[in-house]
Structure formats: C-alpha cells, structure tokens
Amino acid sequence: YDEHHHNCYTFALAFINCVLAAQGKQPMSKSEFTERFVIPQTRKASKYITVYQEVAENYFYIGDTLDQEKNNSGEDTLLRLQ
C-alpha cells in the first residue's frame, strides 16, 4: 500500500484501463475517472445523507397515498422514520 500510487483507487483505475485496453480503447486518466464515476456517485451519496439527516432530525413522516386510499379501515398507515 502507498497512499498516492498503490491504493484502492489506483487499483480500480488500473483494472478499468485493462478492460479498456482489451476493447482497443484509450486508457482513462485519473481526472477523467474521477469526473465520470467518482464525483457523480459522491454527489448522490451527499444528497441521500442530507435527506436522511433532515428526516432523522425533524421526525418527518413518509406515507404511500395509494396504500392509504386502498386501506379504508381508518388506520394510520404513515411510517415514522427513526
């Protein structure tokens, strides 16, 4: 292991570049790999974490209105996220 040259990130990039080479395609640079794959997934994770924190901190309720319409028994079908 080396923090800058031999880690999980460089392993994944090397693997992808081997697959690209087998397909006769150009290798991907670190910056291209980061822009195309890492950053979009990081943004999704960040949005999910932000929503989760708001739900957890403010005790929001989430319900499915279709289930509520089908359930005519009058029971509360809302779920509280903890």
N, C-alpha and C positions, 0 to 999 in steps of 0.2 A: 504494500500500500504506500502510495505517495499522494499527498494532498492535492498536488497540481497535475500530475502526469499519469497516475495509475490508481484510479478510483472507480466507483460505480458509474459515474457519468462518462468517463473516458472509455470504460468497457462497453457501455451501451452504444456509444457513438462508433466505436471500432466494429461492433457487431453489425450495426446498420450499414456502415460503409462496406463491410464484406459482402453483405446481401446486395447492395447497390452494384458493387464490382462484378458479382456473379451475373447480374442482369445487364451488364455492359453500360452502366450509368456512372456519372461522375460522383465522387465522394462528397459528402456533406461536411461543411466546416462547423466548428463549434458554435459560431454565432448563428448560422442558418438553422442548425439543430435546435438551439435554444429558442429562436424566434418561432419556428414552425411547430415545435412539440412541447417544450417546457413551459414557455410563457402562457400559451392558451390554457393548459391544464392548471397552472398556478392561479390564473385569474378565476377559473371555475371553482377551484377549491376555496379561494378567498371569498367569493360571493356566497358559497354554501356556508362557510364558517360564520360570516356576518349575519346571515339569516338565522342560523341556528342560535347564535348568541342573543339576538333580539327576541326570538321565541322563548328561549330559556329564561332570560332576564325579565321579560314583561308578561309571562304567563298567557301567551296568545292561545287561542283555541283554533283547531282546524277541524272542519267537518266536510262531509261529502253531501251536497244538497240532493243529489239523486237518491242516496240512501235514505235521507230524511223524508223525501216525498214518497218513497216506497213503504216506509215504516209509518203506518197510520196509528200505531199503538200509543203515540204521545210520549214515548220515552225519548229522553235526550240522547242523541246519538253523536254528540260532539265529543271529541277526544282532547284531553288536556295533555300537552307535551311537557314532560318534566326534564 
